[in-house]
Amino acid sequence: MSSDGRHSSRKPTRLNDPSPLRGANGIAFGPDGLLYVAQFLRGGISAVDTTSGAVEDVVPPGGPMRTPDDLVFDAHGNMYVTDVVPGRVWRRTPRGECAVVAEDLRNPNGVARLGERLFVSEMRAGGELLELFPGGGEPVRITGGLNYGNALQCGPDGWLYYPHMMTNQVWRISPDGGEPEVVTEDVVLPVAVRFDRAGQLLVLSCGPEGAVTRVDPATGRTSSFTTGVPGLDNAAFDADNRMFVSSFVQGSITCLDEDGRTSTVVPGGLNGPFGVTADRGGKVYLADHFSLGTLTDSGEVAPVEVVTGDLPSVVRNVVATGDLLQLVTATGELHAYNPGDGSSRRRARGLGAPTGIAADSGGRVVLAIPETGRVLAVDEADEVTELAAGLKHPVGVALDGDGNCYVGEEHTGRVLRLADEPVVVAEGFGRPQGIAVSGGALFVLEVERGRLVRCCPATGASRTAQELDVGSLSGVDSAESGGRPAASDRPRPFADLAVAPDGSLLIATDGLVGVLRPSP
């Protein structure tokens, strides 16, 4: 790749503040008084000082745990952590040593302790509630038939309480087995059951409103209040019985006082984002895995919809077409979504695990599928055609005003123009990811060298337009393989590039967890 060495020395404009947490799932207070937060999407665990809001990595990304989701401490200060996708449960000692205490489980999610006993629930249809033996021994089945069990806890009566997310129920069972009993029903999307210091049962719902339901276990009577925190995942109580809740959607930690007041401990932010676009009015939209977001004029991230609301599925990328947004999902589907009323229409399915997405003025949408080496197009009639096959990990796609399709091959460092046979436009890039066409020039995000490169599509001549830190978080990768979508796993890291209506560029980079606008 040639370069004339000219580039802008000005730093790009950050459109939002970085998030200190990459999603927030299971939380628990440790013996040191810090609040420990498992981050499924980040692959790590952080400790939060609830007074100052300071966040410190305890298990960093790239460590032994792949997708930590829930955690609990025993009386000796050992931390037990469920690792969903590999199907493991870990023990981390106070000295920081990690060891597997159970494996080959199926989607272990919730974890609870009763004295020296340890219990885990599986988050799947027909899941099991198991007792584990950290000192050795095979897991013992307590009961089955869980309909997406999540965070569970032992109640004051010595029974285990756990939710069935998909049937809107809370159940309980003796830790020694027997017949499970329904505690309450009609709790929408119950994601966690927690007892406060006074023994009161509270159930968190993971919908967009952030509802919490108080339950009388004796009568089943309920009363609810809303927190306004979308995507509640878990809760923990401090010594003063203050309730702290986590959000898997926006990575926030919020304190709920007994008098109903709320205060932010860790502000919400972005999990990625993994895709960015701007509509014809210049409004920026972000595909952020569990949510579709937008940016306010002040740079704050505002959720448009979350996956437990009207969003059709977990979103991987987005492109604006007129008044609609074209969403590609982790389940390999393309949806036309109306952000005005929240309605959506599925246009295609079985697409694999796309990353890059682009659209032209005629409504054609083009997708890059890295694991299968394909580039697909979906026309206005929702017919899917193959534009290219056998490419070496295509990740970014772009369309110019003449309908030419450009694609970046991450593994070869080439940018191709698709025709009857792919034509090499430029090569020698280090992991080209997002690409876009603006003002007749082709722009490429070169992740390995951390720069934005401007290319001439006709000659292939290129130069560095701006140096950027667009690298992915250390140790963060994806388990997706063979083109099989994995909605329950971490998304594949992808730095996206899009063009706003005024011709300026937008960069969504999961390495920095935010959105950048390069200088002119």
Stockholm file with secondary structure:
# STOCKHOLM 1.0

chainA/1-520         MSSDGRHSSRKPTRLNDPSPLRGANGIAFGPDGLLYVAQFLRGGISAVDTTSGAVEDVVPPGGPMRTPDDLVFDAHGNMYVTDVVPGRVWRRTPRGECAVVAEDLRNPNGVARLGERLFVSEMRAGGELLELFPGGGEPVRITGGLNYGNALQCGPDGWLYYPHMMTNQVWRISPDGGEPEVVTEDVVLPVAVRFDRAGQLLVLSCGPEGAVTRVDPATGRTSSFTTGVPGLDNAAFDADNRMFVSSFVQGSITCLDEDGRTSTVVPGGLNGPFGVTADRGGKVYLADHFSLGTLTDSGEVAPVEVVTGDLPSVVRNVVATGDLLQLVTATGELHAYNPGDGSSRRRARGLGAPTGIAADSGGRVVLAIPETGRVLAVDEADEVTELAAGLKHPVGVALDGDGNCYVGEEHTGRVLRLADEPVVVAEGFGRPQGIAVSGGALFVLEVERGRLVRCCPATGASRTAQELDVGSLSGVDSAESGGRPAASDRPRPFADLAVAPDGSLLIATDGLVGVLRPSP
#=GR chainA/1-520 SS CCCCCCCBCSCCEESSCCCSSSCCCCEEECTTSCEEEEETTTTEEEEECTTTCCEEEEECTTSSCSSEEEEEECTTSCEEEEETTTTEEEEECTTCCEEEEECSCSSEEEEEEETTEEEEEECSEEEEEEEECTTSCCCEEEEEEEESCCBCEECTTSCEEEEEGGGTEEEEECTTCCCCEEEECCCSSEEEEEECTTCCEEEEECSTTCEEEEECTTTCCEEEEECCCSSEEEEEECTTCCEEEEETTTCCEEEECTTSCEEEEECCCCSCCCEEEECTTCCEEEECBSEEEEECTTSCEEEEEETTTTCCSCEEEEEEETTEEEEEETTSCEEEECTTTCCEEEEECCCCSCCCEEECTTSCEEEEEGGGTEEEEECTTCCEEEEECSCSSEEEEEECTTCCEEEEETTTTEEEECSSSCEEEECCCSSEEEEEEETTEEEEEETTTTEEEEECTTTCCEEEEEECCCCCCTTCCCCCCTTCCCTTSCCCCCCEEEECTTSCEEEEETTTTEEEECCC
#=GC SS_cons         CCCCCCCBCSCCEESSCCCSSSCCCCEEECTTSCEEEEETTTTEEEEECTTTCCEEEEECTTSSCSSEEEEEECTTSCEEEEETTTTEEEEECTTCCEEEEECSCSSEEEEEEETTEEEEEECSEEEEEEEECTTSCCCEEEEEEEESCCBCEECTTSCEEEEEGGGTEEEEECTTCCCCEEEECCCSSEEEEEECTTCCEEEEECSTTCEEEEECTTTCCEEEEECCCSSEEEEEECTTCCEEEEETTTCCEEEECTTSCEEEEECCCCSCCCEEEECTTCCEEEECBSEEEEECTTSCEEEEEETTTTCCSCEEEEEEETTEEEEEETTSCEEEECTTTCCEEEEECCCCSCCCEEECTTSCEEEEEGGGTEEEEECTTCCEEEEECSCSSEEEEEECTTCCEEEEETTTTEEEECSSSCEEEECCCSSEEEEEEETTEEEEEETTTTEEEEECTTTCCEEEEEECCCCCCTTCCCCCCTTCCCTTSCCCCCCEEEECTTSCEEEEETTTTEEEECCC
//
